[in-house]
Amino acid sequence: MTLTTTISSLGHKGEGVAEIDGKKIFIPLTLPGERVEIEADGERGTLVGVISPAENRAEPFCPHFGACGGCQLQHMDRPSYEAFKTALVETPLHFAGIDSKVTRFIDAAGNGRRRATLHARQEGAGYMRLRSHQVHDIERCPILVPALARAPEITRAVMQAVGESDVAFTATLSGLDVVIRTEKKQARMDRVSPLVGRFKLARLSMNGEMVLQAQPPIVEMGKARVEIPMSSFLQATEAAENVLAEYVVNAVGKAKTVADLFCGVGPFALRLAEQRPVMAFDSDKPAIAALDKARRFTKGIREVTAKARDLFRDPLTQFELPYEAVVLDPPRAGAEAQVKEIAKSKVKTVVMVACDARTFARDAAILIAGGYTMSDLVAVDQFSQSTHIEIAATFRR
């Protein structure tokens, strides 16, 4: 059904919201105040055309925008873009009863994303189409680092070798680390191993098993060089990691005893250890092993004691937190169990980095109820043109 309507607001997924006959319809690629023609299907709308564009509408820089689902916000001008992303942080805090404003919005796109997952399907290689499980074929992606320029080509080569797959890329100092995931049970490693030489990959793995490693994939973290495990977590951009690490180090200040919880391969712990010993915990055993190895081979840093521990099921108790400062960088689920223990502890400073605004607001409310005051709330924009935002904040007793 084709309708003409006016967009009244934006939803948290960046979709325009129109109200027709008392019901909300969500229409991607639209902006508040625009008069648009849409195809409506329940609460979902598809843009047919913009009759009267908003003043803050911008020309997308990528020719695939609107078909490819990788970006959602290229049609916004910069002030609107930053205001939208700032609201993604502040709105959940408001609903959690916390009246705090973002003090800084930091563009951390840098040279582009060093990590990406492309999909290999019969219809091509690229990202999923907007609101679809079909792949939109691309030749290049302008939001990726130059080192990932051949990612679509490599993805097509994977398709030819083993069929439909998801292909995850990480750009490292020593070359690309490529992880293939396929549901094809009899996928043969000898079919994909030639890709290492053909594309000069650092490492290739498939379904959790090593196919071939030409050299260890390495990233720098402060003074340290870390050999990253297969499928390990890294911030999406190098610029964001540097921004967040600088924030963490400054917020911890002169604290002599520090714990880094959900530490991963050590982007914060290794930098903090340049000034004092650090205790580091994470459930990811390969990440802990990589952190420990980096610590042993890095000169000019203090001791980092890295331990594997599931902080969701087995958080450090208030009696195991004899630290002046604690750093937290949990996954999207947040750190509710751990934060409850911190709230009961005597830790003076808590520095939290988060990738989900709603769980961050929940965890922040727990700390505030436990006697902490939140300050220096920062939005770090590493997922450029998407509806994701990274958050950092400091909590002090």
NUVO-869810 format. One record per residue (C-alpha): residue in one letter; x negated, y negated, z negated. Coordinates in Angstrom, 2 decimals, decimal comma. Each point is the difference from the previous one (the first is absolute). Layout:
BEGIN
["a" [X Y Z]]
...
***
This chain:
BEGIN
["m" [0,00 0,00 0,00]]
["t" [-1,48 -3,35 1,10]]
["l" [0,51 -2,91 -2,38]]
["t" [-1,10 -3,60 -0,37]]
["t" [-1,00 -1,06 -3,50]]
["t" [-2,21 -2,29 -2,07]]
["i" [-2,89 1,26 -2,15]]
["s" [0,39 -1,17 -3,59]]
["s" [-3,12 1,35 -1,72]]
["l" [-2,86 2,50 0,12]]
["g" [-0,06 3,38 -1,74]]
["h" [-3,11 1,36 -1,73]]
["k" [-0,81 2,05 3,12]]
["g" [-0,22 -3,18 2,07]]
["e" [3,33 0,62 1,74]]
["g" [2,47 -2,78 0,55]]
["v" [3,27 0,36 -1,92]]
["a" [3,38 -0,92 1,45]]
["e" [3,38 0,40 -1,67]]
["i" [2,87 1,15 2,21]]
["d" [3,43 0,80 -1,40]]
["g" [-1,45 0,06 -3,51]]
["k" [-2,72 2,49 0,86]]
["k" [-3,73 -0,60 0,28]]
["i" [-1,77 0,94 3,21]]
["f" [-3,81 0,16 0,20]]
["i" [-1,54 -1,11 3,28]]
["p" [-3,78 0,21 0,59]]
["l" [-1,86 -2,75 1,88]]
["t" [2,40 -2,76 -1,07]]
["l" [-0,36 -3,03 -2,28]]
["p" [2,37 -1,93 -2,30]]
["g" [2,10 -2,61 1,82]]
["e" [-0,21 1,70 3,38]]
["r" [3,07 0,62 2,11]]
["v" [-0,49 3,43 1,53]]
["e" [1,69 2,65 2,09]]
["i" [-0,29 3,47 -1,51]]
["e" [1,09 3,59 0,42]]
["a" [1,51 1,15 -3,32]]
["d" [0,05 3,56 -1,32]]
["g" [1,13 0,06 -3,62]]
["e" [-2,39 -2,07 -2,09]]
["r" [-2,66 0,11 2,72]]
["g" [-0,21 -2,55 2,76]]
["t" [-2,16 -0,15 3,12]]
["l" [-0,93 -3,35 1,47]]
["v" [1,29 -0,51 3,54]]
["g" [-0,98 -3,65 0,33]]
["v" [-0,65 -3,22 -1,91]]
["i" [2,55 -2,66 0,94]]
["s" [-1,47 -2,80 -2,14]]
["p" [-3,46 0,69 -1,47]]
["a" [-1,13 -1,25 -3,39]]
["e" [-2,61 -2,76 -0,15]]
["n" [-2,39 2,35 -1,79]]
["r" [0,11 2,67 2,71]]
["a" [-3,48 0,77 1,35]]
["e" [-1,26 1,71 3,14]]
["p" [-1,27 3,52 -0,86]]
["f" [-3,69 0,54 0,76]]
["c" [0,44 3,68 0,92]]
["p" [1,89 1,08 3,15]]
["h" [1,25 3,11 -1,81]]
["f" [1,73 -1,96 -2,78]]
["g" [3,70 0,77 -0,14]]
["a" [-0,38 3,51 1,41]]
["c" [-2,86 1,26 -2,19]]
["g" [0,97 0,34 -3,64]]
["g" [-3,51 -0,67 -1,33]]
["c" [0,63 -3,73 -0,59]]
["q" [3,18 -1,70 -1,18]]
["l" [-0,82 -3,69 -0,38]]
["q" [-1,80 -1,36 3,08]]
["h" [3,03 -2,12 0,92]]
["m" [-0,45 -2,23 -3,11]]
["d" [-2,13 -3,13 -0,15]]
["r" [-2,75 -0,05 -2,62]]
["p" [1,76 -1,98 -2,78]]
["s" [3,09 2,22 0,24]]
["y" [-2,17 3,11 0,05]]
["e" [-1,86 -0,97 -3,17]]
["a" [3,22 -1,05 -1,74]]
["f" [1,62 3,34 0,85]]
["k" [-2,93 2,01 -1,28]]
["t" [-0,28 -2,10 -3,15]]
["a" [3,68 0,70 -0,69]]
["l" [-0,72 3,75 0,30]]
["v" [-2,12 -0,38 -3,13]]
["e" [2,06 -2,53 -1,95]]
["t" [3,52 1,40 0,53]]
["p" [-0,53 3,39 -1,74]]
["l" [-1,68 -1,84 -2,89]]
["h" [3,05 -2,26 -0,29]]
["f" [2,31 3,03 -0,17]]
["a" [-2,28 1,48 -2,67]]
["g" [0,47 -3,15 -2,10]]
["i" [-3,44 -1,47 0,76]]
["d" [-0,10 -3,62 1,19]]
["s" [-3,42 -0,05 1,66]]
["k" [-1,14 -1,57 3,23]]
["v" [-2,74 1,05 2,38]]
["t" [-2,96 -2,33 -0,60]]
["r" [-1,92 0,94 3,16]]
["f" [0,88 1,57 3,33]]
["i" [-3,14 1,50 1,52]]
["d" [-0,28 0,99 3,66]]
["a" [-2,04 3,22 -0,16]]
["a" [0,53 1,25 3,55]]
["g" [-3,71 -0,53 0,64]]
["n" [-1,15 1,62 3,25]]
["g" [3,06 2,25 -0,05]]
["r" [1,07 3,24 -1,61]]
["r" [-2,71 2,61 -0,31]]
["r" [2,57 2,74 -0,59]]
["a" [2,92 1,06 2,21]]
["t" [2,10 3,06 0,76]]
["l" [1,12 0,52 3,58]]
["h" [2,42 2,65 1,22]]
["a" [-0,64 2,30 2,95]]
["r" [3,23 1,03 1,72]]
["q" [1,16 0,95 3,48]]
["e" [1,10 -3,60 0,59]]
["g" [-3,45 -1,40 -0,78]]
["a" [-2,35 -1,11 -2,77]]
["g" [0,75 -2,83 -2,39]]
["y" [2,30 -0,99 -2,85]]
["m" [3,64 0,92 -0,46]]
["r" [2,49 -2,19 1,80]]
["l" [2,07 -2,39 -2,05]]
["r" [2,63 2,01 -1,93]]
["s" [-0,92 3,16 1,86]]
["h" [-1,94 3,25 -0,17]]
["q" [-1,08 -0,49 3,59]]
["v" [-3,53 -1,21 0,66]]
["h" [-0,67 -3,27 1,79]]
["d" [-3,03 0,54 2,24]]
["i" [-2,77 -2,60 -0,32]]
["e" [-3,40 -0,61 1,59]]
["r" [-1,32 -2,14 -2,85]]
["c" [1,09 -1,51 -3,30]]
["p" [-1,08 -3,59 -0,74]]
["i" [0,27 0,32 -3,79]]
["l" [-2,72 2,70 -0,19]]
["v" [-3,75 -0,54 -0,36]]
["p" [-1,95 0,17 3,29]]
["a" [-1,48 3,34 -1,06]]
["l" [3,50 1,50 0,36]]
["a" [0,51 -1,27 3,55]]
["r" [-0,11 3,56 1,39]]
["a" [2,44 1,42 -2,59]]
["p" [2,86 0,41 2,55]]
["e" [-2,38 1,71 2,44]]
["i" [-1,22 2,37 -2,70]]
["t" [3,58 0,72 -1,01]]
["r" [0,85 0,97 3,60]]
["a" [-3,02 2,29 0,05]]
["v" [1,26 1,69 -3,18]]
["m" [3,39 0,46 1,67]]
["q" [-1,64 1,73 2,94]]
["a" [-2,03 2,25 -2,30]]
["v" [2,52 1,14 -2,63]]
["g" [3,35 -1,59 0,81]]
["e" [2,17 -2,28 -2,11]]
["s" [-1,89 -1,37 -2,98]]
["d" [-0,46 -2,92 -2,36]]
["v" [-3,52 -1,41 0,23]]
["a" [-1,40 -2,12 -2,83]]
["f" [-3,02 -2,23 0,65]]
["t" [-2,43 -1,69 -2,37]]
["a" [-2,77 -2,24 1,35]]
["t" [-3,20 0,41 -2,03]]
["l" [-3,59 -1,19 0,26]]
["s" [-1,04 3,32 1,52]]
["g" [2,87 0,41 2,44]]
["l" [3,64 1,02 0,07]]
["d" [1,41 2,47 -2,51]]
["v" [2,93 1,75 1,72]]
["v" [2,57 2,22 -1,72]]
["i" [2,46 2,04 2,10]]
["r" [3,23 1,30 -1,46]]
["t" [2,01 2,42 2,11]]
["e" [2,82 2,46 -0,71]]
["k" [-1,39 2,35 2,60]]
["k" [-1,12 2,90 -2,21]]
["q" [-2,39 1,52 2,53]]
["a" [-1,69 -3,27 0,98]]
["r" [-3,55 0,91 0,94]]
["m" [-2,85 -2,05 -1,35]]
["d" [-2,18 0,82 3,00]]
["r" [2,48 -1,92 2,16]]
["v" [-0,59 -3,25 -1,91]]
["s" [-3,64 0,32 -1,05]]
["p" [-1,30 -1,38 3,36]]
["l" [1,69 -3,30 -0,87]]
["v" [-2,73 -0,71 -2,56]]
["g" [-2,67 -0,28 2,69]]
["r" [2,29 -1,49 2,64]]
["f" [1,07 -2,92 -2,21]]
["k" [-3,07 -0,09 -2,28]]
["l" [2,06 0,67 -3,13]]
["a" [-1,61 0,20 -3,42]]
["r" [2,36 2,74 -1,17]]
["l" [3,03 1,91 1,25]]
["s" [2,34 2,07 -2,17]]
["m" [3,31 1,73 0,63]]
["n" [2,70 1,03 -2,48]]
["g" [-2,34 -0,50 -2,94]]
["e" [-2,91 1,97 1,45]]
["m" [-3,26 -1,35 1,36]]
["v" [-0,39 0,48 3,75]]
["l" [-3,36 -1,68 0,48]]
["q" [-2,06 -2,70 -1,68]]
["a" [-2,70 -1,77 1,97]]
["q" [-0,84 -2,22 -2,96]]
["p" [1,71 -0,91 -3,29]]
["p" [2,52 -2,86 0,32]]
["i" [-1,41 -2,78 -2,19]]
["v" [1,42 -3,27 -1,31]]
["e" [-1,69 -2,70 -2,08]]
["m" [1,37 -0,95 -3,40]]
["g" [-2,12 -2,73 -1,54]]
["k" [-3,54 1,34 -0,27]]
["a" [1,20 3,58 0,48]]
["r" [0,54 2,11 3,09]]
["v" [2,77 2,54 -0,38]]
["e" [0,49 3,16 2,06]]
["i" [3,78 0,09 0,21]]
["p" [1,79 3,36 -0,34]]
["m" [2,49 1,21 2,59]]
["s" [3,32 -1,86 -0,20]]
["s" [-1,28 -2,22 -2,81]]
["f" [1,68 -3,30 -0,83]]
["l" [-1,52 -3,30 1,08]]
["q" [1,47 -3,46 0,15]]
["a" [1,33 -0,62 3,51]]
["t" [-2,48 -2,81 0,72]]
["e" [-3,54 -0,55 -1,18]]
["a" [0,88 -3,63 -0,66]]
["a" [2,78 1,01 -2,41]]
["e" [-2,31 2,33 -1,90]]
["n" [-2,52 -2,82 -0,42]]
["v" [2,68 -2,49 -1,08]]
["l" [1,52 2,39 -2,52]]
["a" [-3,39 1,08 -1,35]]
["e" [-1,03 -3,62 -0,50]]
["y" [3,29 -0,65 -1,79]]
["v" [-0,50 3,02 -2,29]]
["v" [-3,60 -0,87 -0,86]]
["n" [0,91 -3,61 -0,81]]
["a" [3,03 0,97 -2,07]]
["v" [-1,95 2,57 -2,03]]
["g" [-2,52 -2,73 -0,69]]
["k" [-2,53 0,77 -2,73]]
["a" [1,81 3,01 -1,44]]
["k" [-2,64 2,53 -1,06]]
["t" [2,20 3,10 -0,03]]
["v" [2,15 0,67 3,07]]
["a" [2,14 2,85 1,32]]
["d" [1,02 0,26 3,65]]
["l" [3,19 2,05 0,27]]
["f" [1,16 1,45 3,35]]
["c" [-3,55 -0,81 1,08]]
["g" [-0,10 1,93 3,30]]
["v" [-3,47 0,05 1,54]]
["g" [-1,02 -2,98 -2,11]]
["p" [0,55 -3,33 1,82]]
["f" [0,41 -1,74 -3,37]]
["a" [-1,98 2,31 -2,31]]
["l" [-3,18 -0,21 2,08]]
["r" [0,11 -3,79 0,12]]
["l" [0,87 -0,32 -3,69]]
["a" [-2,94 2,28 -0,82]]
["e" [-2,39 -2,59 1,34]]
["q" [0,52 -1,77 -3,36]]
["r" [1,02 2,66 -2,56]]
["p" [0,70 3,73 -0,43]]
["v" [3,43 1,10 1,30]]
["m" [2,31 2,92 -0,74]]
["a" [1,95 1,07 3,10]]
["f" [2,98 2,35 0,30]]
["d" [2,02 1,38 2,91]]
["s" [1,89 3,21 0,81]]
["d" [-1,73 0,28 3,40]]
["k" [-2,94 2,34 -0,70]]
["p" [-1,77 -0,52 3,35]]
["a" [0,20 -3,78 -0,55]]
["i" [-1,47 0,38 -3,49]]
["a" [-2,83 2,12 1,43]]
["a" [-0,70 -2,62 2,69]]
["l" [-0,06 -2,76 -2,61]]
["d" [-2,36 1,98 -2,21]]
["k" [-2,35 0,68 2,92]]
["a" [-0,03 -3,66 1,00]]
["r" [-0,81 -0,98 -3,58]]
["r" [-2,95 2,41 -0,14]]
["f" [-1,53 -1,28 3,23]]
["t" [0,53 -3,73 -0,56]]
["k" [-2,71 -2,12 -1,57]]
["g" [0,78 -3,05 -2,07]]
["i" [3,25 1,09 -1,62]]
["r" [0,85 1,22 -3,48]]
["e" [1,52 3,35 -0,91]]
["v" [3,35 1,00 1,50]]
["t" [1,59 2,95 -1,75]]
["a" [2,55 1,40 2,45]]
["k" [2,57 2,55 -1,15]]
["a" [2,86 1,77 1,75]]
["r" [3,27 -0,50 -1,88]]
["d" [3,66 -0,16 1,03]]
["l" [1,03 -3,33 -1,48]]
["f" [3,64 0,59 0,90]]
["r" [0,38 3,18 -2,02]]
["d" [-2,87 -0,54 -2,41]]
["p" [-0,57 -3,74 -0,49]]
["l" [-2,70 -1,28 -2,31]]
["t" [1,70 -0,49 -3,36]]
["q" [-0,25 -3,17 -2,04]]
["f" [-2,62 1,81 -2,10]]
["e" [-2,12 0,69 3,12]]
["l" [-0,12 -3,65 1,03]]
["p" [-2,82 -1,60 -2,03]]
["y" [-0,74 -2,38 2,88]]
["e" [-0,07 -3,77 0,18]]
["a" [1,37 0,14 3,55]]
["v" [1,90 2,50 2,13]]
["v" [0,38 -0,12 3,77]]
["l" [2,98 1,71 1,65]]
["d" [0,53 0,67 3,72]]
["p" [2,78 2,61 0,16]]
["p" [1,73 1,34 3,13]]
["r" [3,51 -1,10 0,99]]
["a" [1,62 1,86 -2,88]]
["g" [-1,70 -2,38 -2,40]]
["a" [-1,45 0,92 -3,39]]
["e" [2,97 0,07 -2,37]]
["a" [-1,26 2,73 -2,36]]
["q" [-3,49 -1,50 -0,19]]
["v" [1,25 -3,56 -0,43]]
["k" [2,18 1,05 -2,94]]
["e" [-3,12 1,27 -1,78]]
["i" [-1,94 -3,15 0,83]]
["a" [2,85 -2,11 -1,38]]
["k" [-0,46 1,77 -3,36]]
["s" [-3,79 -0,39 0,04]]
["k" [-2,35 -2,79 -1,04]]
["v" [-1,41 -0,56 3,50]]
["k" [-0,47 -3,77 0,40]]
["t" [0,04 -0,29 3,79]]
["v" [1,83 2,03 2,63]]
["v" [-0,63 -0,64 3,70]]
["m" [2,59 1,60 2,26]]
["v" [-0,13 0,46 3,75]]
["a" [3,17 1,35 1,62]]
["c" [1,37 0,80 3,45]]
["d" [3,69 0,22 -0,95]]
["a" [1,72 -3,11 -1,32]]
["r" [2,85 1,83 -1,74]]
["t" [-2,12 2,42 -2,02]]
["f" [-2,42 -2,85 -0,73]]
["a" [2,88 -2,05 -1,46]]
["r" [1,08 2,97 -2,13]]
["d" [-3,52 0,57 -1,33]]
["a" [-0,60 -3,71 -0,55]]
["a" [3,18 -0,21 -2,09]]
["i" [-1,27 2,84 -2,21]]
["l" [-3,29 -1,78 -0,63]]
["i" [1,72 -3,32 -0,71]]
["a" [2,38 1,69 -2,44]]
["g" [-3,09 1,48 -1,66]]
["g" [-1,46 -3,43 -0,71]]
["y" [-1,88 -0,93 3,17]]
["t" [0,25 -3,22 1,99]]
["m" [-0,28 0,21 3,79]]
["s" [-2,08 -2,55 1,93]]
["d" [-1,69 -0,59 3,36]]
["l" [2,58 1,88 2,07]]
["v" [-1,48 0,42 3,47]]
["a" [1,47 1,30 3,28]]
["v" [-2,63 1,61 2,22]]
["d" [1,16 0,44 3,59]]
["q" [-1,95 2,86 1,52]]
["f" [2,96 1,64 1,78]]
["s" [0,34 -2,84 2,48]]
["q" [3,35 -0,35 1,77]]
["s" [1,60 2,74 -2,10]]
["t" [2,29 -0,15 -3,02]]
["h" [-2,68 1,38 -2,34]]
["i" [-1,94 -2,21 -2,40]]
["e" [-2,78 0,66 -2,50]]
["i" [0,22 -1,55 -3,46]]
["a" [-2,52 -0,85 -2,71]]
["a" [0,69 -1,41 -3,45]]
["t" [-1,74 -0,42 -3,35]]
["f" [1,59 0,81 -3,36]]
["r" [-1,50 -1,23 -3,27]]
["r" [1,01 0,44 -3,60]]
***
